């Protein structure tokens, strides 16, 4: 089976979040099921700089304002198709925002181009390769199924995966004339959304099937609280909606071989984690007092519950804990974390930005990872935490609820607990759960059992890859 995956980022070439990890890991996970995946990504500078021996396979004389090419590139086992369109992607900022953190005003053109290129490939643009199925990810490639409906690939099945329904790609109606779609596409059946153009909305209507990244989130988005305006559309398409939990690349995230950590270890050698605790403490200038080190590796936003976490930092420190934070986001929240670090020197530290090696060290050296998200489609950091014996403390929502077994009395007694859940997302609720965390940490045997049980969890892509392979096959069988 030949599958074209279409995404705006892919690890290890370009990453702003978990989407890149998923897009980068899924092809290898699908390969044992007889599925060959080629991944179409934009030719950002970071991608072009690492594109070794690119081969031009096709071209566009004018793709939304300039010439473009489709290049084939092999990189660390990934079979990539790169959309080289300098007028759209050769920029100094990030994939979506400029150096000042503002969205590029032509993002609609940039990602319409990515989607149109995918549809053209599905329709036979490449002389010697045509996919059996197209798998689009998030709003940035959500127009691919729409373009396919109105082009040569109308018979090719498509899947759209929602990684976070809060990001929808909504633009003013005036941009529709630039999208190279027929007038009938600006309708409730396709991209029209309350008078605007909705990229994600169009994809949800046009795709053969819709997936999201955990079973719980697939149910949550049918409700107004989590559906972000799409709950009616998704309810209408509920028979085509599937929740498949993400996995992680267990070769990249492996504490027994990880080159980014100070000391490798396994579930039978947890004492060796101490070298990582020591390195993490040095990185954040922590004192050497005993007590749990909590970590956060996250976007610093309201969705992630970071405002709630800020309210309990004094409690963490007052009970003998420390807090290491890595991330960026809302400037007000960043300032609040910096203020907490100033208020609690050598007990609270923050690194603003993203640092992949540091994120590995934090999972290996911290005792627990805090994920107080208000909603979380799947989440990957809790899976990394399980893998590294960094006990997850999570809100009971979405994929967090699906992947962490709460350390209540019954689960502890049965030996199946892997972390701590709390609900609702409030400072009072988190404080109550932190008291449970400190109590468990004070009982070394209980804590080590939590760590080892978490490390036994299957966080790989094995089961999820099978679910995707089954879904692909069912769509192809429908013709």
N, C-alpha and C positions, 0 to 999 in steps of 0.2 A: 504494500500500500504506500502510495506517495502522498505526503501531506505538506502543504505550504502553511507554515506558521508566520503570522504577521504581527509585529510588535514594535513599539517605539524605543525599547531598550532591551539589552540582553547582556547578562553577565558572562564573561568578565570584561567585555568591551565598554559598556556604558551602563551605569546603574544609578538610580535615585531611590530605589526601594525594592520591595519583594517581588514586584513584577519581573524585574531583570533576572532574579534568581530562578524563578519558575520557568521563564522562557529559555534560560540557559540550560536548565537541568532536564526538562521534559524530553528533548529529543533522544538522549542516551537511555532514558528510562523506557521509551517506547520501542527502541530498536530490537530488544529481544522478542517483541510481539510481531515482528515482521513489518515494522513501520519505518519508512525512511522519511525524515523530516528535514526540509530546507526552510531556513528562517530568513524572512525578509525584514531588514532593518534600515533605518535612515543612515546616510553617509555622513554622520557627524564627524568633526575633526578627530575625536578620540577613536572612532571606528576606522577612518581612513588612515590614520597614523600607524595602525596595527595591521592593516590589510596587506599581507604579504602576497606578492605575485597575483594581483587581481586580474581577472580575465573579463573583458567586456563581452556580454552575451546579447544585449539588445539596447536600443536607445529610443529616446523621445526627442523630437525636434523642439517641442515647446510643451513642457509639463508645468503648467501653472506659472508661466512667466520666464522660462529659460530651458535650455537643453538639459537632458538627464540621461543617465545610463544605468543599466542593471549589470552589476559586476558579480562574479562568483568568487568567493573567498573561503578558504578553510582556515579555521583558527581554533586551536586547542580542542579538536574533535567536533567542532560545530561546522556544519555545512551551511554557509551563509550566502544569501543574495543581498547585496548592498545597493540601495538606491542612491546613486551618486548624483546629487542635484545641488551644486554649490550655492545657487541663488536661494535655496531654501534651508540648507543645513550647515553650511560652512560659516559658523558664527562662534564668537569668543565665549558666550555664556553657556548655560546648561542646555539640556535637550528641550526644555519648555520655556525657560525664563532667561532674561538677559542678566548682565552682571549686577544690576540693581535689584534683581528679584522680581522684575515685572514680566508678565506674559508677553511673548512676542505677538505683536498685533496681527501678524499673518499666520498664526498657528492653524487657522482653518485651512489655508492653502497648503501648508506644510504636510498636514496629516491627511487631507484629501488626496494629495499626491501619493502618499504612501499607500492609501487604500485603493486608489485607481490603478497604481502599478500592480498591486496584488491581484486585482480583478483581471487585468490584462494578462498577467502570467497564467492565471487560472483559465483564461480563454485561449491560450496557445501562443503567447508572445515568444516564448523560448522554443527554438527549433527542435530540441531533442528532449524536452522535459515538460510535462504537464501534470499538475497534481490531480489526484483523485478527490481531494477534499481540502478546503481552506479553513484554518483555525485562526481567528482574529482575537486580539486581546485588547480589552478596554476601549475607551472612546477614540483613541488615536488611530485605531485601525477599523473602527466599527462601520465606516462607510463601505468597506470592502464588500460585505454581502449585498449592500444596496447597489453598488456599481455592477456586481455580478448579475443581479436581477434584470438589469437593463442592458446587458452586454452579451458577449459570446459565451460567457460562463454560466448562463442562467440555469443550466442543468447540473452544475457542480454543487454538491452539498457544502454547507458552511456551518461553522460553530462560532459563536461569540462568547468569550469568557469574561465575566464581570469580576474584576479583582477588587474594585471598590466603586459602588454605585454612586458615591458622592461626587465623583469626577465624571461629568457628563458631556463635555464638549458642546456647550450651547452658545450659539452665535445669533446675531441679528439677521432678520429675513433678507436684508440687502445683500448678503453674501451668496445667496442661493444661485444667482445668475453666473457666478464664477465657478461653480462646482462641476460644470459639464454633465449635468443630469437633465433628463427631460422634464418638462413642466409638471407631469403627473407625479413626479417624485416629491414635489412640495405639497404633500397631503397627509392626512392623519394616518394613512397606511404606511407612510415612509418617514420622511425627515421632519415634517412640520410638527412643531411642538409649542403650543400656546402662542402661535404666530411667529416663533423663531425657528431657526434651523437647529435640530438636535442630532449630533453625530451618534451618540450612544442610542438615542431613541430610534433612529433609523435602522441601526444594526439589530436592535432587539426585535423590530418588526420583520426584518428581512431574513435573518439567519435561520437556517434549518433547525438548529437547536441552540439553546442557551445553557451555559454552565456557569456556576459560581464556585467559590473555592472552599466551601464547607457545607455539609448538610444543614446545619443549624442556620447559617446565613441564607441558604436557599429558602428556608421557611420564613425567616425574619423579613426578607425584602418583599414579601407579599402583604406586609402590614404597613400602615401609614408611618409608624415610628421609624422604620428603617428603609422603606421603599423609595424615599426621596422623590415622590411624585410619580414613580413608575409602578406602584403597587397594583393599579388597575390593569395596566398593560401586561404585567407579569402574571397576574392571576388569570387573565385570558389565555396566556400561553403556558400555564402551569404544567400541562402534559408534555411540554418540550423543555422544561427547566430541570436541570440536574445539579445536585450539590456534590462535588468531588473534592475532598480535602487535599490540600497541597502536601507534597513531601519536600525533602531537602536533599541536596547532593551530599551523600554520606562519605564521599571521598574528600570533598573540599572541607566539610565539617566533621573532622575526625580527631578527637583529642589524643589518639594514640600516634598520629603522624603529623599533626598540624605544625607547619613551619613557623607560624606566627606567634606561638606561645612559648613561654619560658621553660616549661617542662612538660613532656608528654606523659600521659597516664591512661588508665582504663578503669572500669568499674571495680576491678579487683585491686587497684593500686591508688585509691583515692588520696592517700597521704601525700602522693607526689603532686597533688594540686597546690600544695603549699608554696612551691616555687612560683606559681602563677599569682597567688595571692600577694606574695612579696613583690613581684614585678608590677602588679597592678597598683599596689600601695605606693610604690616609688613613682609610678607615672602620674598619680593624682596627689602625691605628697601627703599621704595619710600617715597618721601615727601608727605605732605597732600595738596599740591596745587591743585586747581580745574583743570579740563581738562580731556579728555578721556584717559582711559587706554586701549591700544591695547595689544593683546596677540598673541603668536604663539605657537602652539603645533604641532610639525612636525619633520620629518627627516630633517636635515639641509643639503640639497643637491641642486644641480643645477636643478634637475627635479622640486623641490618644489619652485623654484624661489627665494631661500634665498639670492643669490647674488644680485638680484634686490632689495630686501627689504633692504639689508645693505646700498645700495646707498641712500635710503630715510630716514634713521634713524635720521639724523640731521634735516631734514624737520619736522619730527614728533615732535621732542623735541622743535624745534624752534617755532612751532605753539601751544605749551603748552601741548603736549601729552606725554605719558609715554609708554614704551614698555617692556613687560614681555615675555621672551622666555624660552620654555622648549623643549629640543630635543638634538639630537646628530647626527653626520654624518661626512661630509667632514671636516677634521682638519683645513683647511684654513678658511672655513666659521665659524667654532667654534671660532677660534682666532679672526676673524673680529668682531663677536658679543661681545666677551670679551673686545676687544679694545673699542667698542662703549660704553660698560658699564663703562669702566674706564674713558672715555671721558665725559660721562654724568652721574656722580654719583647721585643716588637717583632718576634718571629718566629712566634709562635703566638697566635691570637685566637679567641674564641668568642662568638657571640651566641646566647643561649638563647631559644627561641621560634621563631616562623615569621614571615618578612617577605618577601612576594612580590616587591616591587621589588628588595630586596637579593639575592634568589635570582637574578634576572636579571643584576644587576651582577657577581655572583660567577662566573656562567658566561662573561660577557664579559671579565672581568678576570683570572681565574685561568688558569694554563697547563694544568692537569690536574685532573680531578675523580676522587676516590677513592670506589669503591663496592665494599667488601669483603664483600658480603652472603653469609651462609651459605645462604640460599635467596632467590630473587627471581623472582616469577611473571613479571613483565615488566621493570619499572623504566622510569621516564621520564627521570630526571635524566641518564642516559647519552645519551639521545636529544637532550635539550637541549644537552648537551656537544658532541655531534657538530655540531649546528646552529650552535654559537657558536665552534667551533674550540678548545674546551676539552677536551683529549684525555682520554678515559675510561680509567681503570685499574680493571678490574672482576674480580670472581670469576667463574670459569667455571661458571655455573649459570643455569638458567632463561632468561629473556629477555635477560639480559646476554650469555650465550653466543651467542644467536641474532642479536644486533644489532651486536656489536663484532668486528672482524677483528683478531686478535692480530698485533702487529708482530714476528713472527718473521722470520728471514732470507728465507724464500721469499716471504712476503707483502710485505715491504719491497722485495724485488727486483722483484716483479710490480706494485708500485705500488698495492696494494689494501688495505694495512693502515690501520686507523682508530683503534687504541688498543692496550691491553695487557690480556691475560687472565692470571690466575694460579689455581692449584689445587694443593693443598687450601687451605682458608681457615685459614691459620696465620700466625703472625708470621714464621717462617722463609721461607715461600713468598712472602709479601708483600715481605719484605726483598730477596729475589732479584729480584723483578720491579721493585722501585723502583730497583735498580742498573741495570736495562735502561732505565728511564725517564730517569734522570739521564744515562746515556750518550747516548741519543737527543737529549735536550735540549741537550747539549753540541755537537751537530752541527746547526747552524741549518737547513741544507737538508733534512735528514732530518725535523726537527721540523715545518717548514712544510709538507712533503709530507703528514705525518700530519694536520695541521690541515685542509689543503685537501681531502684525500681524504675526511675525515670530513664536511666541510661539503657535499660532493657527495652524500652518502648521502640516499636518499629516506626521510625520517623522517615523512612526511605520513601521513594516513589513507587515501590513495588505494587502495592494494592491499588493506588490511584492510577498508575499507568495501565493496569489491567482494566480499570473502569473506563478510562479514556479509549482504550483499544476496542472495548466492547461497544461503546457509543459510536465510534467511527464506523465500525463494521455494520451496526444497525442502520446508520444513515445511508451507507452505500448499498445495503440490501434493499432499501426502499426505492432505489433507483432515482 
